[in-house]
Amino acid sequence: MTDDTTYQALAEALIRVSDTAIMRSFLTDLCTPAELRALSERWHVAKLLQDGQMSYRDINAETGVSTTTIGRVARFLRDEPHGGYRALFEIMETDRD
């Protein structure tokens, strides 16, 4: 497991990137294709869950993401104290206004 200082340094590096092309390049350098796919799928599932229009089964059918992963994303979106998904959705909503 990554120590907190290293984890903090990564988080600080990520918030400095405001250009999508640079972020895509960084993520490509940082992650394996499988890791990028998993991160992208989780983010897509989080958006679908946030929208609230689809069941887990419907999300699974549309995305191919396992119901276990969908349930995990849902738990972190709604129940876990970290609030990362919720915070990012709030920021994105504020940016639209």
C-alpha positions in Angstrom: 0.0 0.0 0.0 1.2 3.5 -0.8 2.2 5.6 2.1 0.2 8.7 2.8 2.9 11.2 1.7 3.2 9.5 -1.7 -0.6 9.3 -2.1 -0.9 13.0 -1.2 1.8 13.9 -3.8 -0.1 12.1 -6.5 -3.4 13.8 -5.5 -1.6 17.2 -5.6 -0.1 16.4 -9.1 -3.5 15.4 -10.4 -5.3 18.6 -9.3 -2.7 20.7 -11.1 -3.7 19.4 -14.6 -6.4 21.4 -16.3 -5.8 20.2 -19.8 -7.6 17.1 -20.9 -4.9 16.0 -23.4 -2.2 16.3 -20.8 -4.3 14.3 -18.3 -4.9 11.6 -20.8 -1.2 11.4 -21.6 -0.4 11.3 -17.9 -3.0 8.6 -17.2 -1.7 6.6 -20.1 1.9 6.8 -18.7 0.7 6.0 -15.2 -1.7 3.2 -15.7 -1.8 -0.1 -17.6 -4.6 -0.4 -20.2 -6.5 -2.7 -17.8 -6.2 -0.1 -15.0 -7.4 2.7 -17.3 -10.3 0.5 -18.5 -11.3 -0.2 -14.8 -11.1 3.4 -13.8 -13.1 4.5 -16.8 -15.7 1.9 -16.2 -16.1 2.9 -12.6 -16.5 6.5 -13.5 -19.1 5.7 -16.1 -21.0 3.5 -13.6 -20.8 6.3 -11.0 -22.4 8.8 -13.5 -25.1 6.3 -14.4 -25.8 5.7 -10.7 -25.8 9.4 -9.9 -28.4 9.9 -12.7 -30.6 7.4 -10.9 -32.4 6.2 -14.0 -31.0 2.7 -14.3 -31.0 -0.5 -12.2 -27.8 -2.4 -11.5 -29.0 -5.0 -14.0 -29.6 -2.3 -16.7 -26.1 -0.8 -16.0 -24.6 -4.3 -16.3 -26.4 -4.9 -19.6 -25.3 -1.5 -21.1 -21.7 -1.5 -19.9 -20.7 -5.1 -19.2 -19.4 -4.1 -15.8 -20.1 -6.7 -13.2 -22.8 -6.2 -10.7 -20.2 -6.6 -7.9 -18.3 -3.6 -9.3 -21.5 -1.7 -9.7 -22.5 -2.4 -6.1 -19.0 -1.3 -4.9 -19.2 2.0 -6.8 -22.8 2.5 -5.5 -21.6 1.9 -1.9 -18.7 4.4 -2.3 -21.0 6.9 -4.0 -23.7 6.8 -1.4 -22.4 5.3 1.9 -18.7 5.6 2.4 -17.3 8.6 4.3 -14.7 9.5 1.8 -17.2 11.3 -0.4 -14.9 11.5 -3.5 -17.5 10.7 -6.1 -20.1 13.0 -4.4 -17.5 15.9 -4.2 -16.5 15.6 -7.8 -20.2 15.5 -9.0 -20.8 18.7 -6.9 -17.8 20.4 -8.5 -18.9 19.4 -11.9 -22.5 20.6 -11.2 -21.1 24.0 -9.9 -18.9 24.3 -13.0 -22.0 24.0 -15.3 -23.8 26.9 -13.6 
